[in-house]
Amino acid sequence: MPQIINAKIENYTTILKEKSRPPSKGGNTKARHSHAIFIDNVMYTFLVFGSQQWAYKTDTVSFEYDVVDDKYNNIKKETLVTVDKNGDPVVRGNRGSKKLRTADTRLPARRSEWKD
């Protein structure tokens, strides 16, 4: 099983993977997001519930990952360990779970007006 041990992060990004929702309906912070960590110009990704970062640039990370089709490096999120700049292990990000969002957001109008 390939793994990364005590690596510094170059960049960290998140991308919304579920259908978007307006802030009045709860917004997108708890929706499923793809998180990407860049280490030595290599991208490692994982799909989780929430947009909160699991690591920052000042942190070091260790994790195991799977290589899929020789081009995707998928992090096993349960193995991701973050250590802050003081050397203390830190738990960041939303580590819960939920159902995948499948419904489209509705227009703010009656159903009879949707066709217009």
LINWODA-V563014 format. One record per residue. N is the residue number from 1. PHI is phi in degrees with one decimal (none if undefined). PSI is psi in whole degrees, -180 to 180 (999 if undefined). Layout:
((N | PHI | PSI) (N | PHI | PSI))
This chain:
((1 | none | 118) (2 | -67.6 | 148) (3 | -148.9 | 160) (4 | -115.3 | 135) (5 | -126.3 | 125) (6 | 47.2 | 55) (7 | -99.1 | 145) (8 | -83.3 | 143) (9 | -89.5 | 133) (10 | -88.1 | -40) (11 | -155.3 | 155) (12 | -142.6 | 127) (13 | -134.6 | 158) (14 | -129.7 | 146) (15 | -134.3 | 129) (16 | -65.9 | 129) (17 | -111.1 | -10) (18 | -103.5 | 175) (19 | -66.6 | 139) (20 | -70.9 | 148) (21 | -130.8 | 145) (22 | -70.1 | 157) (23 | -58.2 | -31) (24 | -68.2 | -19) (25 | -103.3 | 13) (26 | 110.9 | -12) (27 | 70.0 | -165) (28 | -112.5 | 3) (29 | -66.4 | -23) (30 | -105.2 | 9) (31 | -80.8 | 168) (32 | -72.4 | 130) (33 | -127.9 | 149) (34 | -94.3 | 126) (35 | -106.5 | 136) (36 | -124.8 | 129) (37 | -113.4 | 129) (38 | -106.0 | 123) (39 | -132.2 | 122) (40 | 51.8 | 45) (41 | 61.2 | 23) (42 | -117.4 | 135) (43 | -96.0 | 130) (44 | -119.9 | 131) (45 | -125.5 | 158) (46 | -154.2 | 153) (47 | -110.9 | 120) (48 | -141.3 | 170) (49 | -82.5 | 116) (50 | 108.6 | 154) (51 | -100.7 | 1) (52 | -69.5 | 138) (53 | -67.1 | 144) (54 | -96.0 | -14) (55 | -156.4 | 155) (56 | -119.0 | 167) (57 | -60.8 | -27) (58 | -80.9 | -6) (59 | -90.9 | 162) (60 | -114.3 | 148) (61 | -128.5 | 151) (62 | -134.3 | 139) (63 | -166.4 | 162) (64 | -102.0 | 152) (65 | -146.8 | 159) (66 | -109.0 | 143) (67 | -101.0 | 122) (68 | -113.2 | 126) (69 | 54.9 | 31) (70 | 56.4 | 18) (71 | -141.1 | -16) (72 | -109.9 | 129) (73 | -108.7 | 98) (74 | -95.5 | 117) (75 | -71.9 | 138) (76 | -82.8 | 104) (77 | -60.4 | -27) (78 | -72.7 | -14) (79 | -97.8 | -5) (80 | -71.2 | 119) (81 | -119.7 | 126) (82 | -110.7 | 133) (83 | -120.7 | 127) (84 | -77.0 | 180) (85 | -65.2 | -18) (86 | -89.8 | -2) (87 | 88.8 | 11) (88 | -96.1 | 135) (89 | -65.8 | 137) (90 | -130.5 | 140) (91 | -104.8 | 117) (92 | -124.4 | 166) (93 | 81.3 | 166) (94 | -90.1 | 114) (95 | -98.6 | 15) (96 | -83.3 | -167) (97 | -145.6 | 164) (98 | -161.7 | 172) (99 | -72.1 | 153) (100 | -70.3 | 136) (101 | -75.1 | 124) (102 | -118.2 | -20) (103 | -84.2 | 141) (104 | -75.7 | 153) (105 | -74.6 | 143) (106 | -89.8 | 152) (107 | -70.0 | 149) (108 | -79.7 | 64) (109 | -155.4 | 168) (110 | -69.2 | 155) (111 | -59.9 | -34) (112 | -66.3 | -20) (113 | -93.4 | -4) (114 | -64.6 | -33) (115 | -72.9 | -19) (116 | -73.7 | 999))
